């Protein structure tokens, strides 16, 4: 039982003034992140995201909405589907309505989750910028953690023929290198930008030679 996560969830619940039983909502989320087809998009990913938020929440105008969005942003995950973000956002809004939180909070969380679909955020949306930087923090981890992440992504797409997976994966990785900055916030650029570019470049080379 991930008690650390339960404690974080309960504190968020109290801060936002949610009604009802936080344990039942949390257990439903935990069950989703424990689905057998997941390798990377598990509670471990949420754990890492919450840790990254813990050291950067001072940058966010609406940090509680970001935290709620992080909990739900991969709640629905099917590697072959194209609407995971939409379904995750829908699930989050349904949960928010059920625990009697305001409509503006629901809309904010929904838009934050939808922003993870293409991992882009407008310059005038610091909440979305921070959430996306947090979601992409894995790219800037040490070599061992990044390589394990790449292995887990392949595991989630194991039903996809390798040549197709390789082509699509290289396209995605190259799209990050093509950006002026992978990370939108100065905080995450300083922390992870250089290492992320090194990791991505190394992964592209490895994929290209298989």
C-alpha positions as CSV (number, residue, x, y, z in Angstrom):
1,X,0.0,0.0,0.0
2,X,1.7,3.3,-1.1
3,X,1.1,5.2,2.1
4,X,3.2,8.1,0.9
5,X,0.9,8.7,-2.0
6,X,-2.2,8.3,0.2
7,X,-0.9,11.0,2.5
8,X,-0.2,13.4,-0.4
9,X,-3.6,12.7,-1.8
10,X,-5.3,13.3,1.6
11,X,-3.5,16.6,2.0
12,X,-4.6,17.8,-1.5
13,X,-8.1,16.7,-0.7
14,X,-8.2,18.9,2.4
15,X,-6.6,21.9,0.7
16,X,-9.1,22.0,-2.1
17,X,-12.1,21.4,0.2
18,X,-13.3,18.2,-1.4
19,X,-16.3,16.4,0.0
20,X,-16.8,12.6,0.5
21,X,-14.3,9.8,1.1
22,X,-10.8,10.5,-0.2
23,X,-9.8,6.8,0.3
24,X,-12.3,5.4,-2.2
25,X,-11.4,7.9,-4.9
26,X,-7.7,7.3,-4.3
27,X,-8.1,3.5,-4.5
28,X,-9.9,3.8,-7.8
29,X,-6.9,5.7,-9.1
30,X,-4.4,3.2,-7.7
31,X,-6.2,0.4,-9.4
32,X,-6.0,2.2,-12.8
33,X,-2.3,2.8,-12.5
34,X,-1.8,-0.9,-11.5
35,X,-3.3,-2.2,-14.8
36,X,-1.1,-5.0,-16.2
37,X,-0.6,-3.5,-19.6
38,X,1.3,-0.5,-18.1
39,X,5.1,-0.5,-17.7
40,X,6.0,3.2,-17.5
41,X,2.6,4.9,-17.0
42,X,2.2,3.5,-13.5
43,X,2.1,4.9,-10.0
44,X,5.9,5.2,-10.2
45,X,5.5,7.9,-12.9
46,X,2.9,9.7,-10.7
47,X,5.3,9.5,-7.7
48,X,8.1,11.1,-9.8
49,X,5.7,13.8,-11.0
50,X,4.6,14.6,-7.5
51,X,8.2,14.8,-6.4
52,X,9.1,17.2,-9.2
53,X,6.0,19.3,-8.3
54,X,7.2,19.4,-4.7
55,X,10.3,21.3,-5.6
56,X,8.7,23.6,-8.2
57,X,5.2,24.3,-7.0
58,X,6.2,27.9,-6.0
59,X,6.3,28.6,-9.8
60,X,2.6,27.8,-10.3
61,X,-0.3,30.2,-9.8
62,X,-2.6,27.2,-9.3
63,X,-0.5,24.4,-7.9
64,X,-3.4,22.4,-6.5
65,X,-5.0,22.2,-9.9
66,X,-1.7,21.0,-11.3
67,X,-1.4,18.4,-8.6
68,X,-4.9,17.1,-9.2
69,X,-4.2,17.0,-13.0
70,X,-1.0,15.1,-12.4
71,X,-2.9,12.4,-10.5
72,X,-5.3,12.0,-13.3
73,X,-3.3,12.8,-16.5
74,X,-2.6,9.1,-17.3
75,X,-5.6,7.6,-15.5
76,X,-6.8,6.2,-18.8
77,X,-4.0,4.7,-20.8
78,X,-4.1,2.4,-23.8
79,X,-1.0,2.6,-25.9
80,X,-3.0,2.0,-29.1
81,X,-5.6,4.6,-28.5
82,X,-5.5,8.2,-29.6
83,X,-7.9,9.7,-27.0
84,X,-6.2,8.8,-23.7
85,X,-5.9,12.4,-22.6
86,X,-9.5,13.2,-23.5
87,X,-10.7,10.2,-21.5
88,X,-8.4,11.0,-18.6
89,X,-9.7,14.6,-18.5
90,X,-13.2,13.4,-18.7
91,X,-12.6,11.0,-15.7
92,X,-11.0,13.9,-13.7
93,X,-13.9,16.2,-14.3
94,X,-16.4,13.5,-13.3
95,X,-14.4,13.0,-10.1
96,X,-14.2,16.7,-9.4
97,X,-18.0,17.1,-9.9
98,X,-18.6,14.1,-7.6
99,X,-16.6,15.7,-4.7
100,X,-18.3,19.1,-5.1
101,X,-15.4,21.2,-6.3
102,X,-16.1,24.3,-8.3
103,X,-16.6,24.3,-12.1
104,X,-13.6,26.6,-12.7
105,X,-11.4,24.1,-10.9
106,X,-12.7,21.3,-13.1
107,X,-12.1,23.3,-16.2
108,X,-8.6,24.2,-15.2
109,X,-7.7,20.5,-14.5
110,X,-9.3,19.4,-17.7
111,X,-7.3,21.9,-19.8
112,X,-4.1,20.9,-18.0
113,X,-4.6,17.3,-18.8
114,X,-5.4,18.0,-22.4
115,X,-2.2,20.0,-22.7
116,X,-0.2,16.8,-22.2
117,X,-1.5,15.4,-25.5
118,X,1.1,17.3,-27.5
119,X,3.3,18.4,-24.6
120,X,3.0,22.1,-25.6
121,X,1.7,25.0,-23.6
122,X,1.1,28.7,-24.5
123,X,3.5,31.2,-23.1
124,X,0.7,32.8,-21.1
125,X,-0.2,29.6,-19.3
126,X,2.4,29.0,-16.5
127,X,0.3,26.2,-15.0
128,X,0.4,24.2,-18.2
129,X,4.0,25.0,-18.8
130,X,5.0,23.6,-15.4
131,X,2.8,20.5,-15.6
132,X,4.3,19.6,-19.0
133,X,7.8,20.2,-17.8
134,X,7.1,17.9,-14.9
135,X,5.7,15.2,-17.2
136,X,8.9,15.5,-19.4
137,X,11.3,15.5,-16.4
138,X,12.0,11.8,-17.1
139,X,13.9,12.9,-20.3
140,X,16.5,14.6,-18.1
141,X,17.2,11.8,-15.7
142,X,20.5,10.0,-15.4
143,X,21.4,7.5,-18.1
144,X,20.2,4.4,-16.2
145,X,16.7,5.9,-15.4
146,X,16.3,7.2,-18.9
147,X,17.2,3.9,-20.5
148,X,14.8,2.1,-18.3
149,X,12.1,4.6,-19.3
150,X,12.8,3.8,-23.0
151,X,12.6,0.1,-22.3
152,X,9.3,0.5,-20.5
153,X,7.8,2.5,-23.4
154,X,8.8,-0.3,-25.8
155,X,7.1,-2.8,-23.4
156,X,3.9,-0.8,-23.6
157,X,4.0,-0.9,-27.3
158,X,5.2,-4.5,-27.6
159,X,2.2,-5.4,-29.9
160,X,3.5,-2.9,-32.4
161,X,6.0,-4.3,-34.9
162,X,9.5,-3.1,-34.0
163,X,10.2,-1.3,-37.3
164,X,7.0,0.7,-37.0
165,X,7.7,1.4,-33.4
166,X,11.3,2.5,-34.2
167,X,10.2,4.9,-36.9
168,X,7.5,6.5,-34.8
169,X,9.7,6.7,-31.7
170,X,12.5,8.4,-33.6
171,X,10.0,10.9,-34.9
172,X,8.8,11.7,-31.4
173,X,12.3,12.0,-30.0
174,X,13.5,14.2,-32.9
175,X,10.5,16.5,-32.4
176,X,11.8,17.3,-28.9
177,X,15.3,18.1,-30.3
178,X,13.8,20.4,-32.9
179,X,12.4,22.6,-30.2
180,X,14.3,25.7,-29.2
181,X,13.8,24.5,-25.6
182,X,12.4,21.1,-24.4
183,X,11.4,22.7,-21.2
184,X,9.3,25.8,-21.0
185,X,10.4,27.0,-17.5
186,X,13.8,28.3,-16.7
187,X,13.7,26.2,-13.6
188,X,13.5,22.9,-15.6
189,X,15.7,24.1,-18.4
190,X,18.5,24.7,-16.0
191,X,17.8,21.4,-14.2
192,X,17.3,19.0,-17.1
193,X,17.7,20.5,-20.6
194,X,21.3,19.5,-21.3
195,X,20.9,16.0,-20.0
196,X,17.6,15.5,-21.8
197,X,19.2,16.4,-25.1
198,X,22.1,14.0,-24.5
199,X,19.7,11.2,-23.6
200,X,17.4,11.8,-26.6
201,X,20.3,11.9,-29.0
202,X,21.8,8.7,-27.6
203,X,18.4,7.0,-27.9
204,X,18.0,8.1,-31.5
205,X,21.4,6.7,-32.4
206,X,20.6,3.4,-30.6
207,X,17.3,3.0,-32.4
208,X,18.7,3.9,-35.8
209,X,21.3,1.1,-35.5
210,X,18.9,-1.7,-34.6
